[in-house]
Amino acid sequence: MEDAETKLLRLAEAVPAEKYTWRPGEGVRSVSEVFLHVAAGNYGILRRVGAQPPEGLDLRGLEKSTTEKAKVVEALKASFAHVRQATSKLTDADLDKTAPWFGDRQASYREILFFLAAHQHEHLGQSIAYARINGVIPPWTEERQQQQQSLKQPEKPKQ
């Protein structure tokens, strides 16, 4: 989950503020809504393992609560801090506990955490596509490209 956190936060910072309202089509989440959907998921999914979201936080309304970049980034950061805090308290034995899950089934805490990680990565991929459509290269890709370019530079002859 650390990889998804780092990449989502770096991408949220890299996307220009004026692109936060961009959406690929009517009825589809905007850039800001995707980031806030991840934040809501970080809080909501962890309720299943006993980690309650901050009091007064409207999970159902979070996704559409703002398009302001600074507020979206802060909400995303706070949600990942919640994930780290909540998961750090879980023991190996806790991972075998079960909780009600979708439908009438039970899921182990381990399954729930795998689902959380998958959810984060699913929307990381979506956010990468949104960014690229809007001319933003993910920062980690740009860094790798720059490193590769510097390796290709011929060495200047010594005099």
N, C-alpha and C positions, 0 to 999 in steps of 0.2 A: 504494500500500500504506500510505502514511502516513495517509490518511483512515480506512482500516479499523482501523489500529492505534489512532489517537486515539479513534475511536468505540467500539471494543470495550473499550478500557481505561476510558473514561468510563462506559460502561454497566455493566461489571463492578463499578466502584466504587459506582454508583447503586443496584444491586440489593441489597436488605437481605440480611444474612448468613443469616437464617432461610429465605430463598427459594432458597438454593443447592442444596438437595436436591429442590426441586420439579421434577416432570417431567409432561408432558402426558398420559402414559399408560404402562402397563406396557411395558417393553422399549424405551422411547424415552429418549434422553439427557436427563439432568437439566441444570439451569442450569450447575452446576459442570462437568459432563462436556462440555458444549458448549464452554465457555471452554478447558478443558484439551485438548479435541480440536483446537481451533485451534492451541494451543501445540505439540502433538505434530506437527501438520501443518507448522507453521513450521520445525521441526527436520527432520522426515522428508523433506519435499519437497526441501529444499535439499541433502540428501545427493546428489541427482542432479547437482548442479552443483559438487560437491566440497567442500561445507561440512559438516563432520562435527559432530554434536551433542556437547555436553559429555560427557566420559567418565563412564560409569556411569549416565547418564540412561536409564531404561527407557521408551522411546517407546511400546511396546505397553501398558504398565501406567499410563502417565501420566494418561490420561483418568479412571481410577477411583482415583487415588492419594490424593485428599483432597476433602472438601467444605468445608473451612475457607476462608472468603472470603479472608483475608489471604494464605494460601498459594497459592490459585488466582490471585489478582491478581498476586502476585510471579512465579509461573510464566509467566503470560501476558506480563508485562513483560520477563522474561528472554528469552522466545522472540522477541519483537519486536526486542530488542537484538541477538539473533543474526541476525535477518533483515537489519537495517540493516548490521551488520558484514560479513556474507557478501556482500550485494549491492553494497556500496560497493567491494569488491575486483574486481568483474567489469568488464572492459573492453568496449567496443563489439565488438571481435573475438571475445571470449568468448561473446557472445550468439549467435553463429553456430555454435558448437560443438554437438555432439549428445551425447546420453546415452541409455542404454536407458530406455524408458518402458513404460507398461502394454502388456501383450501382447508381441508380438515386434517392435514398432516402435521407431524412434529419434525423439527430440524434440529440437529446438534448446533451448538454455538459455533463449532468449527465450520459447518456448512454455511451458517449465516455470515461468518467472516469471509469465507470464500465468495459468497454472493456479493458482499460489500465491495471486495476488491474487483470482482468482475464488473460491477456497476460503475465503479470509478474508471476502469480502463475502457469500458464501452463508450462512455461519454468523453474520455480523453480522445479516442479515435474520432468521434464526431466533431469535437472541438478543433482537432488538427485539420480536418477537412474544411470546416468553416473558415479557419484562419487562412489556409492556402487559397481558397476561393477568393478571399479578400486581400490576397497579395502578401500575407504574413508567413514567413518561413519560421517554423518552430525554432526557438533559440538553440536547442541542443543540436538540431540538424545544421543550422547555420555555423555553429562552432566547429562541428565535425568537418564541414565543407572547407572552412577556413584552415583548419589543421591540415587537411589533405592538400590544399593549394600550397601551403607553405612547404610541405614535403616535396612537392613537384618543382619548386623553384630551383633552377640550376645554381650551383655554387659559383660565386664569382671567383675568377682566377686570382691567385695571390701574386702580388708583384714584388 
